[in-house]
């Protein structure tokens, strides 16, 4: 059974930073691309960032480009999302994803 467990969310002020973590288990983690998605209240879930199995390729939605960085540590079965210069519009539940599976999400709230 594949399990993804996110952590690291919280309430921060605009301009602050957070690092989200996702612990993966139950499959050969290093063989799969990983991604982060988010869902704000009343909105559909949207793509945030993705990373290839070997970390050679990354992709970001335009609004987070230059502020968010996705990374992974295959030895630890972890994927991370470093977020800087957070904005109120980044407020959402952030979900870790591997093909076919989702974590439970972690809340990120950016507010003064």
N, C-alpha and C positions, 0 to 999 in steps of 0.2 A: 504494500500500500504506500503510495507516494504521499508524503506530508511536507507541507511548506508552512513555516512559522515565521511571521514577520514580527519585528520589534523595532523600537527606536522612535516611534511617533511621540507627539506631545503638543503642548501649547507654547508657541513662541511669538515674539514680536516681529513685525516686518523688518527685513534686513538680516535676520538671524540665520543660523545654520542648523541643520540636523543631518544625522546619518541614519538611514534605515538599514536594517539587516534582515536577511531571510535565510533561515536554516532549512536545508533540504535533506530529505531522507527517503529511502524506499526505491531508488532507481540509480542507475549509473549516471549520477549527476553530471559528470564531466562530458558526457556525450551529447548534451542538449543545450540549445540556446535557452537563455533565461530573460525574463522581462519584468518590468514594473508597469502597472496600470494604476489609475486612480478614478475614483467616483465621488463627485461632489453632490450635495443634497439636491434632488430634483433633476439631476443630469445623468446622462448615460456614462458608463465606464469608458475611459479613454486611455489610449496608449501613452506611456510616458517615455520609456527607454527600453532598449534591449541590448543584449550582448551575446556574441557567438560563443560556441562551446570552448573555443581556445582563446577568447578575449581579443582576437584580431580585429573583430568588427563590432562597432557599436552604432546605435541609431537613437535619435531623440526626437520628440515632438518639438516643433519650432519654438514654442513659448518657454521651454526650459533649456534650450541649447545655450551653452556657455555658463549656466548656473548649476545644472545637475550633472553628476558623473556616475555612471554605472560601472561596477567592477565585480570581479568574482575571485574566489579562492577555491579552486577545485579540490585541493588537498583537505580543506575543511568543510566542503559542501556548503559554502556560503556565497551569497550574492549581496551586494551593497548598493545603496543609492545615496551618494553624498549630495546634499542640497545646500546651496548657499544663496544669499540674497533673496530669501524667501519673501513672497508677496501674498497678500490676502487671497488672491485668486488661486494660490496653490493649495488652499484648504480643501481637504478631501480625505477619504479613506484610501490608503495606498495598499495595493495588492501585489504580491509576488506571483509570478506565473512561469510555469514550464508547460510545454505542449500537453494539453489535456487536463491540467490541474491548476488549482488556485489555492492560495493561502486564505486565512480568515480576515486579513486586513489589519492595518494599524492606522489610527486616526492622526492626521496632521492638521493642526489648526494654527493659522497665522493671523494674529489679531493684536491690535494695540489696546 
